[in-house]
Amino acid sequence: MTGETRKPDDREAVIQVRGLLSQFGERVIHQDLDLDVMRGEVLGVVGGSGTGKTVLLNSIIGLKEPEGGEVRLFGEDRSAMTKEEAAAVERRTGVLFQQGALFSSLSVLDNVASPLVEHTHLPKNTIRELAEMKVAMVGLKPEALYLKPAELSGGMRKRVGLARALALDPELVFLDEPTAGLDPIGAAAFDELIRQLSDDLGLTVFMITHDLDSLYAICDQVAVLADKHVVAKAPVAELERSDHPWIKEYFLGPRGRAAHKTAA
C-alpha cells in the first residue's frame, strides 16, 4: 500500500472528536465516538450501512449539530466558534460531496470559482486564473471550463467537485464516496489523483468510501465505524489481523482478498 511509506510531517491532530452523540429522534447513530485525524494523514472511513459515516462527516464540518460530545478542528471547538471563526475554519477546508453538489446552472469555471467569490475579495481576473489552474490541477482540459455539469461524465463531475474543494488551497479535505459510480479504470485514476494531490499539497484527507481498492491504494489509516463508535483506527495491514467480526468479513471476505491481491 502506498500509504505505508508516507509519514505525516507533524503529529498534530487537525480533527479531534470526543464522546460524540448523534441521534435522530430516539434512534442513536453514534455514542461515545472518539476519533483523531492527524495532520498529513489520508484517512479512510468505512462501516456498514447505517453506521453514520456521512453523519460523522456532517457533524465535523458543521452541517449537523451533535446531540453531545465535542468536535475540534485545528484545535478549535466547533460549538464555541463565532460566525467569523467558523468562516475562517471553512476557508481552511474543502469538501467533495458524494454527488458532486455542483451548481447545475453554472459552468465548470464558475463552479470552481464560487468559493473564491464567496470567501475572498480578489479581482475577477485573478479568480478566473486561479479557477483555471485548479481545473488543470485535477486533470481536466481547458475546453471543459465552459461546460455545464449536465454535459460532463461522472468522472469529470467528480474532478470538478475536487477542483472546487481545492479552490481555497485548504489544509484539510473531506471526500464523501469519491469513487462511487465510477468504473474501475476511472476509480483507479481518481485514487491516483487524490494521492498525488495529497502528497504534493500536504493535505490531510478524511475520505468516506466503500471502495476497498481505494483503502489499499491511498489510505495511511482506516477508521472503522461499528457498534455506534469507532471500533478501530489502523493501517489496513493491521486491520486484516483484527478479531472484530465485521472487520474480518470486510477485509478478509472475497472482495477484501481480491483488493489485497491487487494491491500486492
Secondary structure by P-SEA (a helix, b strand, c coil): ccccccccccccccbbbcbbbbbccccccccbbbbbbccccbbbbbbcccccaaaaaaaaaccccccbbbbbccccccccccaaaaaaaaaabbbbcccccccccccaaaaaaccccccccccaaaaaaaaaaaaaaacccccccccccccccaaaaaaaaaaaaacccccbbbbccccccccaaaaaaaaaaaaaaaaaabbbbbcccccaaaaaccccbbbbbccccccccccaaaaaacccaaaaaacccaaaaaaaaaac
